[in-house]
């Protein structure tokens, strides 16, 4: 009788374990998929940031060099004897 009870217990427990394992696998797959989606969105964001950062760097460089592009008047002393 004990052997039969063990068989019935296994018949009841095994589907529960399989169900829990399947749910765990589904959760892992969902987490993996969400992580992949987030990484793809992050990659897009990084590319946009790189474009914006490049434009900002060019603007900063242009502003930094702006006074170098125009000749600045220099004061010279003229002596009346020359």
MODELLER restraints for C-alpha pairs under 7 A, 6 or more apart:
rsr = mdl.restraints
at = mdl.atoms
